[in-house]
Amino acid sequence: MTLGVYVQVPFCQTKCTYCNFHTGPVAKTLYHPFVEAVSQEIALRAISTAPWLKQPVNTVYVGGGTPSLLEPAALELVMGALRRGLACEWEEVTLEADPETISTEKADAWCAAGFNRISMGAQSFDDAELKAAGRMHRRADIFSAVRSLRGAGFENISCDLIAGLPLQTAASWENSVGELLSLRPEHISIYLMEIDDGSRLGRELLAGGSRYSAGALPSDDEMAGFYESACERLSAAGYEHYEISNWALPGQKSRHNLKYWQREPYLGLGAGAHSFSGTERWANAHDAAAYIRAMQQGRIPVEQMETVNADAALNEELFLGLRLLVGIDFADIEQRYNVSLSARLAELGKSGLVEIEGRRVRLAPGRLAVSNEVFVELLG
């Protein structure tokens, strides 16, 4: 058994129009107190007697937000606190970074600090789309960032695209996918645009307004078409589609994110970070200032504590496991949870929603773009 560590840095230069995370711009004066608070949280977790926290840490993921806004020296402080406090046997250490925050000097410093993987939010290679979405970078910044990272020695780069941005067309989408493939990152994530009341764009669209280019969003059918086209192009380029939103060159799957989908334990540190011990889930307070105050008082501001009972665990096994394209061993799940899934899965198979082969069941290839509908049917 190994442990993953996630460090949440909830700071950004600006709030993207589509963002529904608890992140955003804050005064830079909060940066150093926040880093000290995370280091204090690590120290408090280190003295815990919980067996699951004594497992070797083989993956670290510093995400956000935009953690690359922090000075490299601040990130080194966090890495040092992890080394001192936990049983670190690092294999994969990821830093999320926006293209415009990446420089040759920073890339060199990140590599020296122990990071060996960068996850970069490209989102699009079309400047009009990036501007409409409130992104700070432009197409040229993506190419410059990759040159800096390669020059520093990074051999594991992940890049994100979003299908369904305002102003996006079939032609601009195909161009973005092509430009991304020309960079040959080791890992690619493609996310479908989410519309809900948690983002400015979502609220505007749901209210029938036109700000943030809400009237220029592609339709659901167009987004599904973008996704399916990307599936074909990435497969032809040698990328393995291993999770609904993720592709990798051989041997380059995200080891840290696989822990989430396979229900392995992970420790979340920082404001808004989530944790899973194997039997419980919880989150830290989302407000960065409140998190810092609590840590200065020597207490971890835990909220949303939940014990995962057998029914919830079963639903997680199905929902998370089926995100992986290899699917799940439903016979094993039936045995471990003392349930029968065969009849329910057979109905879904007849409807063409899933494929069943021996003991394994997986989402049908044509249903990946509408996976949530399948999950509703399965868990209902």
N, C-alpha and C positions, 0 to 999 in steps of 0.2 A: 504494500500500500504506500502511495506517495501523496503529497499534499501540494495543492496549487495555492499561490498567493496572488490576490488582486489588490492593487493600490489605486484608489479612485482619487483623481485630482480634478475637482469640479470647476476649473477655471477656463474661460475662453476669452478671446479678444472681442468677440461679438456673438450674438445669439443668431444662429441660422434660422431662417423663417420656418423651416420644417421640423426643427428640433423640439422633441417632447421630453428631453432629459432634464434633471435637476442640476443644470449647469448654466454658466453665463459669466459675463464680465464682472470682475470685482477689483477693488483697489489692490495694487501690487504690494501694498504694505501688509496684506494678509498672507503673502506667499511664504515668508520665512516662519511666522508663527504656525502656519499650517504644516510645514515640513517638520517642525519641532513636535507638533502634536502627533503626527503619524509616527515619528520615532518613539514617542512616549507610548503610543498604543502598542507598538511592536514589543517594547520592553515589558509592558503589562501582560501581553499575551504570552511572552516567553516564560513567565513564572507560573503559568497555568499548569495544573496537573492533568488536564484532559488528555487522554491517550492519543486522540486523533491529531492533536497539535504537536505531538512529538515525532510524527512521521517525517521522513526526509522531504524537503521542499525541492521539487524538480522543475517546476515552472513558476515564473513570475510574469505578471502582466500589469504594466503601469498604464492605466487608461484614463478616460475622462469624458467630457472636457478635452483640454489640450495640454497634457503634461509637458509637452516640449516647450511650453512657455516658460517653465521653470529654468533657472540657470543650471548648467551641468553640475556645478558644485552642490546645489540643493538636491539634485537627483542622486548624487554620490552619497550624500548624507543618509538618504533613505536606504540605499543599497547597503551601506555600511551597517545600519541598524538591523537590517534583515540578516546579514552575515553573523552579527554578534548574537542575535536573539533566537534564531531558528536553526534547525539542522539543514543547512543548505547544501544540496547536491544538484546545482543548476544544470539543466540541459537546454532549456529554452527560456530566454529572458526578453520580453517584448516591451517596446515603448511605442505608444501611439504618438503620432506627430503629424501636424498639418504642413503641407508643402512649403508655405511661405515662412515657416519657423525653422526650416532646416538649412544649415550652413555647413561648410567644410569643417569649421572649427568645432561646432556642436557635434557633428557626426563623429569626429575623432574622439571627443571627450566621452560621448555615449559608449563608444566601443571600449574605451579604456575603463569605464565604470562597470563594465560587465554585461551590457546589453548586446545581444547577438541577433536580434530580430526587430524590425521596424514595421509597424502597421500604419500606413499612410492614407489619410482620407482624401483621395483625389476627387471623388464624386462625379466629375465630368471633365471632359477636355474641351468643352465649349464655353468660351468666356461669357457669352450672354446668359447661359444657364447658370453659371457660377455666380454672376452678379445678381441675377434675379433671386437666387437662393440665399443671398447674404453671405456668401463665402468670401474670404479675404484674399485667396490666391487666384491665380490665373493659369492658363494652360502651360505657359513657359515655366512657371514655378515648379510644376511637377517634374519636368525633364531636368531642371537644374538640381532639384532635390535628389533625384535618383543618381545623378552624376556624383554628387557629394557623398551619398551613402556608399556607393560602390567604391569610390576613391578611399573611403575610410576602412574598407574591408568587409562591409556587410554583405553576406551571401544569402540572407533570408529576408526578403522584403515582401510585405503584403500590401496590396492596394485595393481600395474600395471604389465601387461605382454605385450610383443610385439610378434605378430605372423608374421614370415617372416624374422627373423634375419639371417645374414650369418651363415652358418654351421648348421642351425636348420633342424632337421629331424622330421618325424612323431613320432619316439620313444622319442626323446629329448623333443618335445613339450608335449606329453602326460605325461612325467615325470614332467615337470615344472608345468603343471596344477595340477597334483596330489600333488606335494609338496606344492603348494600354498593352495590347499584345506585343507591340513593337518594343516596349520596355522590358518584356519578359520577366516580370516579377515572379518569385517562387510561389506566391499565393495570391489568390484573387477572391474578393467578396463582392457579391452583387445583391443589393437590397432593393426590394420594391418599396416605393414611396408609401408611407403610412399617413393616413388622414384621420386625425382625431382632434378633440378639443384641447389637447395638451400642447399644441404648437400654435404660433400666430397664423401660419398659413392654414392649418386645419380649422381654426375658429373662424377665419375669414371665409373659407369655402362653405362651411356648414351654415354660416349666416347669410350666404348668398351674395357676399361682397366681391370686390374685384382687386383689392390691394394685394401686394406680394405676388402679382401675376396669377392670382387664383383662377382666373378665367382661361389661363393658358396651360392648364394641366392636361396631360394625355389621359385618355379614357382608360378604364380598367382593362378593356380588351387590348388596347395599344400597349399598355404596360406588360401584359402577359405575353404579347408578341415580342417585345423587346427581350424579355427574360428568356423565352424559348429560343430566340435567335442566338443569344449569348451562350446558351447551353451547347448549341451545335458548334459555334465557332471555337469556344474554349476546348471542347472535346477534340476537335480537329487539330488544335494547336498543342495537344499532348497533356492537357490538364485533366486531372481526375476530379469528377464531381462527387464529393464525398459527403456533403451536407447540403440542405436545401439552398443555402446562400453562399456556399464556399467551395472553391476549387483549389487544387494544389498540384504542383509538379511532383513526380515520384519522391517520396520520403519527406515531403514538406507540409504535411497536414499540421494544423495548429494543435500542438499537444495540450496547451492550456485550455483552449475552448472545448476540446474533446472531453475534458473532465466535466464540464457542465452537462453535456448531452449524455454522458455515461453515468451521471449521478455519483461522481467521485467527490470527496471532500475538498473544499477550498475555503480559505480565510480571506475575508475582505477587510481592507484597512482604509481609513480615510472617510470623509464625509459622504454619506450616501452609499457606501460600499455594502454589498450583500455577502453573506457567508452561509455555508452549508456544512454541517458536521457529519452528515449521514443520517441523523435522526431529527435535527432541528434546522430551521432557517431563520435568519434575522437580518436586520439592516441597521447601519449606523444612522444617526441623525443626518438629514440631508443638508441643513443649513451649515455652511462652512464656519461661520462665526460661532454658532452654538456648539459645533463640534470642538472647535479650538478651546472655548471656555470650559467645556466639560473636561477635556484632557488636561488643561492647566490645573483643574481641581483633582486630578488623579482618578477620574472615572471615565469609562467608555460609555458614550451615550447610545446605548442599544435600544432600538425600537422594532416594532413589527415582529416580535419573537413568536415563532410558530413551531409546535411539535408536529412532525410529519407522521400522521397515522397511516395504517396499512392501505386504506382506500386512496388517500392522497398520494402515497408512494407508488401505488399501482398506476394511477393516472399519469404521474410523472414518467414512469417507465415507458408508457405508451407514447405520450406526447413528445418527450425528449428523444426517445429511442428512434421513433419514426422520422425524426428530422434527418437522421443519418441514412444515406442511400443504401447501405447494406441491410437496413431494416433491423428487426428484432427477432430473437428466438422466442416465439410465443409459447412454445411447449415448456421452456424453462421458466417463463414468467408464470404460467398456469400452475406449475409445481410449487414455485416459491411463495405464491400468494394464495394457493388453494382456490383458484377460480377457473371457470371455463370460458374461454374466449372464442372457441371454434365457431359457434353459431353466428356470433356477431361479425367475426372476420369473414366468414363465408358469404354473408349478405353484402358486405362491402366489396368483396371480390366479384360477386355477380354484377354489382353496379359499376365495376371498372375503376373503383377508387383505390384499391390495393392489389398487389400481386402476391400470391401465396406459393411458395416452393418448399416442399418438405416441412421443416420446422420453422421456417423463416417467413416473415411477412414484411413487405416494404410498400411504400407509396408507389402507385403506378406512375411511370415516367410522365405521362400527360397531365398528371394532377399536381405536379410540384408547385406550379404557380398559384394554385388555389388550395394549398395544403391546409389552411385553417378550416376550410369547409369539411375536409376529410376528418380533421381532429374533432370537430363538433359532432359529426355523425358517430365517430368511434367512441367518444367519451360520453355522449348523450345516453 
